[in-house]
């Protein structure tokens, strides 16, 4: 009986640890992102922009591909040539959000985490005029996610339920 209790205890500990680590690991492919655009937002392939880049015409250092859709929910998928360039791009967004939080230009709920290999910022609140990040002014819901060589941005000011559904479809964390 004592062995069974120990086994169950160890099993429960691993289950809890697995559930916590699952919150911090997320990734999606370009195809999964495109599927979510179609399935959740009803966006057809001719309604969003897909681009591939060389190092000479990349919109940001090391970006090799992007998917961009701007609508009720704005969605961006950036794939970089290496995780260092993806992290640099994410870190710029992270620093802007930190400034907005520090200077009380954002009020509401948010969660953030950042390491050299992955990170996220997700929020639900209001940005004041003067916010430095891409939040803009007014209601905002969404997130910026970084994992390996990919950065994903999902944000809305008008359709938080739709943004949440999209974020769930690509299996990313949200508030």
Buried (B, 14 or more C-beta within 10 A) or exposed (E): EEEEEEEEEEEEEEEEEEEEEEEBEBBBEBEBBBBBBEEBBEBEEEEBEEEEBEEEEBEBEBBBBBBBBEBEBBBBBBBBBEBEBBBBBBBEBBEBBBBBBEEEBBEEEBBBBBEEEBBBBBBBBBBBEEBBBBBEEEBBBBBBBBBBBBBBBBBBBEBBEBBBBBBEBBEBBBB
